[in-house]
Amino acid sequence: MIELKKVAIGYQKKGGVLTVQENINGCISKGKLVGLLGGNGKGKSTLLRTILGLQPALKGEVLIQGIPLSGISAKAMAKEVAVVLTDKIQTPYMTVRELIESGRSPHTNWWGKMKHEDLLLIEQVIDQLGIDAIQHRPFNELSDGQKQLSLIGRALAQDTGVILLDEPAAHLDVPNKIRIFSLLQQLSRGGKTVLICSHDLDLSLRFCDDLLLLHQEELPVLGMAEELVLNGTFGRYFNQGEVQFNIQSGRFDFQKKFRRQVNIDTVPSPQRRWLVQALHKKEIGISPLPTENEIQWKDSQWHFNSQQFDHLSPLINAIDTYLT
Ligand SMILES: Nc1ncnc2c1ncn2[C@@H]1O[C@H](COP(=O)(O)OP(=O)(O)OP(=O)(O)O)[C@@H](O)[C@H]1O
């Protein structure tokens, strides 16, 4: 586990100190998938680098598996903590498989000779990530998403108690993103401590047990994801102007006030959800009051202004014309 005790993070500069965040407290527990979330420039990467000991904390203390960072050698750190950072890595010619195998180096002998168990683990990682088809391709020739999967593979092959990931799913397609979050969740259930920094708030809410939220004006907060939503903290930390978190849908809405409005009170789900989206694209809002502009869904048909429509597209065009 990772313990943070009154940690302040930032940079020593010529003119003084730039404090990015302070008073970061809490325990990133074993067996949990924890998301590190915050808007741009709030200090997520800085905190990850501080936890890794790549830069000193300005104040406070970081403990890894109960030991203060200052007391952990680089070799011991490599056995305890695996990391996937966003920095572009330059590998001299190396295949995906060789890159993943290099994750075993903290555990192998000086010659890097791998035992049967090491090879089994490599096979398992390649299988878990679904990268069998690219395992013999040169890393430098891969797409960004394939590179990301390979780097995650190297971290998994390291087989450490703690895994830190900085935006590991940024370049991945949706099924691969879900696969990575789900795999990290599975790893945490197996007893690992996993801290993932992400801008994907939706997947973080769905998969992470706890969230560590960073904000400019408010103190960092660590808590159960659903609790932070229900007590309003999550929304408060991310709402910006017209972009507001909707506690019902769990999504961020662009809450623009539309001049033109219709009433859809009687439209059931799922038609309602997609009708609202199509109306908003035409700058038509939803009126909470019954008005004469009512849309209905009856007998698998749309009804508006005494007309019937089999499909959404002509309905939306008719409303758009009528309300112009
Ligand atoms: N080497 C550096 N020297 C000085 N300031 C830095 C340095 N690296 C980052 N910063 C500053 O620290 C703050 C936090 O940056 P950091 O990269 O940790 O944010 P982040 O939350 O990871 O952002 P993003 O989501 O945009 O990647 C920013 O104001 C940034 O300008």
The ligand as a Gaussian input file, in Angstrom:
#p B3LYP/6-31G(d) Opt

LIG

0 1
 N        9.427000      20.393000     -14.521000
 C        8.549000      21.299000     -14.076000
 N        8.979000      22.475000     -13.553000
 C        8.104000      23.395000     -13.097000
 N        6.789000      23.252000     -13.094000
 C        6.287000      22.100000     -13.599000
 C        7.132000      21.063000     -14.110000
 N        6.359000      20.045000     -14.547000
 C        5.070000      20.421000     -14.313000
 N        5.033000      21.650000     -13.741000
 C        3.828000      22.389000     -13.323000
 O        3.191000      21.663000     -12.271000
 C        1.774000      21.748000     -12.396000
 C        1.198000      20.338000     -12.403000
 O        1.639000      19.652000     -13.558000
 P        1.325000      18.108000     -13.792000
 O        1.961000      17.706000     -15.069000
 O        1.650000      17.373000     -12.565000
 O       -0.274000      18.172000     -13.937000
 P       -1.297000      17.057000     -14.429000
 O       -2.419000      17.073000     -13.455000
 O       -0.599000      15.773000     -14.644000
 O       -1.777000      17.706000     -15.798000
 P       -2.324000      17.076000     -17.169000
 O       -3.644000      16.446000     -16.850000
 O       -2.501000      18.302000     -18.000000
 O       -1.311000      16.125000     -17.676000
 C        1.497000      22.533000     -13.674000
 O        1.199000      23.853000     -13.299000
 C        2.787000      22.448000     -14.431000
 O        2.978000      23.603000     -15.220000

